[in-house]
């Protein structure tokens, strides 16, 4: 049957889709077995996972792309013949075409090989749309293709179905079969459309930065599968391909040695003209960096786009007068309903409520007649201490502004506390500390360094500082608990907070995944709230991390390239001289005066100098330096001692030149050259350069790839600040 052939073109045997009488159907069934579905006018264009419903998360394979024109830019209907003329002129590689029975044709491009995920699907769709819109403009047509149909779980018109409510017969116009991915890519290339042009751009960082959170595997895959997608590797273009590939890898932040290794894996060898070395020459130092999304960022980006488009679609339904069929939200008086759940509003939080209890307390009629302004579809997190708003349209805002009353006055007790945090031990960073506090009020969207406060004893005032932040920012905006609570699978207690303070932090004995979770919470811009028995919701994230620790030697492994943490020591409390039983009461009384000061203060660091605003030289404290040294590997320490001994024995030498074999022969640890090379590159920050040099260990002069290290760079000047002989010692 013709209709069955239509579904066989788009789906494989036993794949599921969703058939529906209207746009609200969600339950999947077999696509081909139910192929002759003339009684169901709608179907989802991509296969749905077993056990899932119609949604982007439920899509099993991202294979089919739909295109449709409803009206031109002036709202006029575009004749069907014009639609066909445009698609033909653009040479859209369509697989099926169905006439809706009204004013549009539904074209579906079905690939032989699905694309990787929702992000890549969006890229392909946008590239196809770009070609169609460019061709329409060239033909003098004032139109754009319907952007709502780029949802991979979108409904399209079922071939052969009759839409009884509108008396429309949906006829099958044609079946061409699935299209080769390579042929579609050639179509992109022929129309000067590149994958790089449609790559999702970061919102949390400026364009032109390297993403330190994406690993090299993710970066290599991005270069190979996205940036180089339109330039397949062939033996005849070996040198050019390897050069372009290497240069793009360099722009993504991948080291030359790792790029060289990947080129060999892909091509079998590096071309004899050394295109990798050419790509890493000083000639291309000015190349702009490329920001590569990590897997987590890709997922968050796709979900955010999906949520934005769902909100637009919901608003369109509301505007059309069909909201009664779509919005199923209720609430009553002090309660709200978000999605399908009821909540009771308290001063600083929402309490999950039971519908039966609500009905029992107020009666079914009150529940049915709940005011429209208290009906919400989802949560949002709009944090604004200056101009707060309660909600954003049909989204309920989780942020609550504290009850402030700024007024001039003294804040001597507050200054005593803050001096202990930012002044009394190590470098005086008083103004920078005030900037850090002020930015959280005036610019909460700005990422800030995670403040780490340490002391040898528990009596230093670390907890008091966090409790003061509760007074300043509001109890509802501060989370203060143990590391174990933070690592728990549910993040609803802190995901929407401004301050996330963790006590007694010691990550050195915890798996790397836990440390990565903490690091992500320092920099991410959105977060998915995960609550027990609740639907996951993505919201904007403003969290500023504070870590308190009494482990003075190894509370965390921090590598050289890590720049998220600002570590400071707090002096121990002298109970005989400093103890004040009314200290917290005085702090609370001074909050209005400190607020008046901070809201009228000019930032000391007036312009953003890093992704965390404050310059790196501010946060590179002696404490951080020592923690990084303690995080070094045993191999690093062995190599360090070897170099140290060499400089000691050769006091007239300012530079040491050596090759990897020199190190391997002279250390006790049995490791391979690759491990030594990675240690020299990653931990010492060295790169080898080919040159004619005298080997400092063998005194032989030869042309080779030498590592070199300078005496003055190796022996950095020690910090002689009193009290910093060890980390966190007051």
Protein Blocks (a to p, Z undefined) as FASTA:
>chain_A
ZZlmmmmmmpcehiacdddfbfkbfbdcdfklmmpamkbmbdcfbdcdehiacdfklpmb
dfbccdddfbdfkopacdfklmmmmmmmnopacfbdcdehiabccdddddfbdcfblmlm
mmmmmmmmmmmmmmmmmnopacdddfklmpmkbccddehiacfknopacddfbdebjadf
klmmmmmmmnopafklmgccdfkbcehiacfkbcfklmmmmmmmmmmmmmccdfklmmmm
mmmmmmmmmmnopafklmmmmmmmmnopacfklmmlmmmpmklmmpccdddddfklmmmm
mmmmmmmmmmmmmmmmmmnopmmmmmccddehjaccehjaccdddfkbccdddfklmmmm
nopklmmmgcfklccfbdcddddfklgcfbehjaccfbdcddddddedddfklmmmmmmm
mmmgojafkkmmmmmmmmmmmmmmbccdddddddfbfbnolmmmmmmmmmmnopklcccd
dfklmmpmbfklmmmpmbdcdehiafklpcfklmmmmmmmmmmmbdcdddehiacddddd
fbdcddddfbfklmpccdfklckbccdddddddfklmgcfklmmmmmmmmmmmmmmmmmp
ccfblbacbfnopafklmmcfklmmmmmmmpcfklmmmmmmmmmmmmmmmmbcbdcddfk
lmmmmpmbdcdfklmmmmmmmmnopacdddddddfklopacddddddddfklmmccddfb
ghilbghiZZ
